[in-house]
Amino acid sequence: MKLNYFTKQLSTVKRWMATTLFCMLAIAFVWQGAFFSNTSAMADPAATLIASSDSGDRAQVKANRDAGRTKNFIDDTADKVKDAAKSNASKVDQATDNGSFIERKAKKDAATIQKRANEDASRTKEAVDNTKNVVERTVDNIKDAFGK
């Protein structure tokens, strides 16, 4: 009876050791495969620095282009909000009597919405300009750091 208990314990230990060894080998093969399967990801000693003046100039041009696109998107969005406010005020105007309280309120709300759309658009454009300036300063600082 003791021999049977001992062999069961030994069998369990063998199984755990085999599982551990198998897992360690699997990890080693995966690890080695990650380093040697894609050699194109290895560093090229002849590659140019990312902070070269050409790369920095391209980054600044891209930041300016993206800022322009973003500003156009902001303008389009503000125009759509203003058009919706005008359209809603017009619908209220058509549905009510001339000079009614509801009509005056709708026109006042439309004017407020248009005013806020302009304010929000200008604040957002200012934030885009600030972000663009931060990018340009960062690129300039990197170029200066690598230029010295």
MODELLER restraints for C-alpha pairs under 7 A, 6 or more apart:
rsr = mdl.restraints
at = mdl.atoms
rsr.add(forms.Gaussian(group=physical.xy_distance, feature=features.Distance(at['CA:51:A'], at['CA:142:A']), mean=6.25, stdev=0.5))
rsr.add(forms.Gaussian(group=physical.xy_distance, feature=features.Distance(at['CA:51:A'], at['CA:143:A']), mean=5.53, stdev=0.5))
rsr.add(forms.Gaussian(group=physical.xy_distance, feature=features.Distance(at['CA:51:A'], at['CA:146:A']), mean=6.68, stdev=0.5))
rsr.add(forms.Gaussian(group=physical.xy_distance, feature=features.Distance(at['CA:52:A'], at['CA:143:A']), mean=6.58, stdev=0.5))
rsr.add(forms.Gaussian(group=physical.xy_distance, feature=features.Distance(at['CA:53:A'], at['CA:143:A']), mean=6.39, stdev=0.5))
rsr.add(forms.Gaussian(group=physical.xy_distance, feature=features.Distance(at['CA:56:A'], at['CA:139:A']), mean=5.78, stdev=0.5))
rsr.add(forms.Gaussian(group=physical.xy_distance, feature=features.Distance(at['CA:56:A'], at['CA:143:A']), mean=6.83, stdev=0.5))
rsr.add(forms.Gaussian(group=physical.xy_distance, feature=features.Distance(at['CA:60:A'], at['CA:136:A']), mean=5.81, stdev=0.5))
rsr.add(forms.Gaussian(group=physical.xy_distance, feature=features.Distance(at['CA:63:A'], at['CA:132:A']), mean=6.03, stdev=0.5))
rsr.add(forms.Gaussian(group=physical.xy_distance, feature=features.Distance(at['CA:64:A'], at['CA:132:A']), mean=6.88, stdev=0.5))
rsr.add(forms.Gaussian(group=physical.xy_distance, feature=features.Distance(at['CA:67:A'], at['CA:128:A']), mean=6.30, stdev=0.5))
rsr.add(forms.Gaussian(group=physical.xy_distance, feature=features.Distance(at['CA:67:A'], at['CA:132:A']), mean=6.74, stdev=0.5))
rsr.add(forms.Gaussian(group=physical.xy_distance, feature=features.Distance(at['CA:71:A'], at['CA:125:A']), mean=5.95, stdev=0.5))
rsr.add(forms.Gaussian(group=physical.xy_distance, feature=features.Distance(at['CA:74:A'], at['CA:121:A']), mean=6.00, stdev=0.5))
rsr.add(forms.Gaussian(group=physical.xy_distance, feature=features.Distance(at['CA:75:A'], at['CA:121:A']), mean=6.71, stdev=0.5))
rsr.add(forms.Gaussian(group=physical.xy_distance, feature=features.Distance(at['CA:78:A'], at['CA:117:A']), mean=5.39, stdev=0.5))
rsr.add(forms.Gaussian(group=physical.xy_distance, feature=features.Distance(at['CA:78:A'], at['CA:118:A']), mean=6.56, stdev=0.5))
rsr.add(forms.Gaussian(group=physical.xy_distance, feature=features.Distance(at['CA:78:A'], at['CA:121:A']), mean=6.29, stdev=0.5))
rsr.add(forms.Gaussian(group=physical.xy_distance, feature=features.Distance(at['CA:81:A'], at['CA:117:A']), mean=6.76, stdev=0.5))
rsr.add(forms.Gaussian(group=physical.xy_distance, feature=features.Distance(at['CA:82:A'], at['CA:113:A']), mean=6.90, stdev=0.5))
rsr.add(forms.Gaussian(group=physical.xy_distance, feature=features.Distance(at['CA:82:A'], at['CA:114:A']), mean=4.96, stdev=0.5))
rsr.add(forms.Gaussian(group=physical.xy_distance, feature=features.Distance(at['CA:82:A'], at['CA:117:A']), mean=6.87, stdev=0.5))
rsr.add(forms.Gaussian(group=physical.xy_distance, feature=features.Distance(at['CA:85:A'], at['CA:110:A']), mean=4.86, stdev=0.5))
rsr.add(forms.Gaussian(group=physical.xy_distance, feature=features.Distance(at['CA:85:A'], at['CA:113:A']), mean=6.56, stdev=0.5))
rsr.add(forms.Gaussian(group=physical.xy_distance, feature=features.Distance(at['CA:85:A'], at['CA:114:A']), mean=6.99, stdev=0.5))
rsr.add(forms.Gaussian(group=physical.xy_distance, feature=features.Distance(at['CA:86:A'], at['CA:110:A']), mean=6.00, stdev=0.5))
rsr.add(forms.Gaussian(group=physical.xy_distance, feature=features.Distance(at['CA:89:A'], at['CA:106:A']), mean=5.17, stdev=0.5))
rsr.add(forms.Gaussian(group=physical.xy_distance, feature=features.Distance(at['CA:89:A'], at['CA:107:A']), mean=5.48, stdev=0.5))
rsr.add(forms.Gaussian(group=physical.xy_distance, feature=features.Distance(at['CA:89:A'], at['CA:110:A']), mean=6.15, stdev=0.5))
rsr.add(forms.Gaussian(group=physical.xy_distance, feature=features.Distance(at['CA:92:A'], at['CA:103:A']), mean=6.04, stdev=0.5))
rsr.add(forms.Gaussian(group=physical.xy_distance, feature=features.Distance(at['CA:92:A'], at['CA:106:A']), mean=6.68, stdev=0.5))
rsr.add(forms.Gaussian(group=physical.xy_distance, feature=features.Distance(at['CA:93:A'], at['CA:103:A']), mean=5.42, stdev=0.5))
rsr.add(forms.Gaussian(group=physical.xy_distance, feature=features.Distance(at['CA:96:A'], at['CA:103:A']), mean=6.52, stdev=0.5))
